[in-house]
Amino acid sequence: MAIALDNLRVGRVYYLTNYGENRHLEVLERIGRENFQVKDLDTLEIYELDELLRWGIGKDYDLDEVR
């Protein structure tokens, strides 16, 4: 079951699946109510979570914390 976006915490690492793309993300900063600055731990690229969800949430959407 996916975590709601408002439950994300700064400094934690999450695994996101959406439209067949899988990403390990570290939350760097909370920008808005449901928008965060994140770092992709595979590519080390920094962007906003909103950019990943811009085209919607697919049937395979899942967001879980990596422990």
Long-range contacts (C-beta under 8 A, 24 or more apart in sequence): 2-61, 2-62, 2-63, 2-64, 3-63, 3-64, 3-65, 5-34, 5-36, 5-49, 5-63, 6-33, 6-34, 8-36, 8-49, 10-36, 12-65, 13-41, 13-65, 13-66, 14-63, 14-64, 14-65, 14-66, 15-62, 15-63, 15-64, 15-65, 15-66, 16-52, 16-62, 16-63, 17-60, 17-61, 17-62, 17-63, 18-52, 18-53, 18-57, 18-58, 18-60, 18-61, 18-62, 19-55, 19-58, 19-60, 20-58, 20-60, 21-52, 23-52, 24-66, 25-49
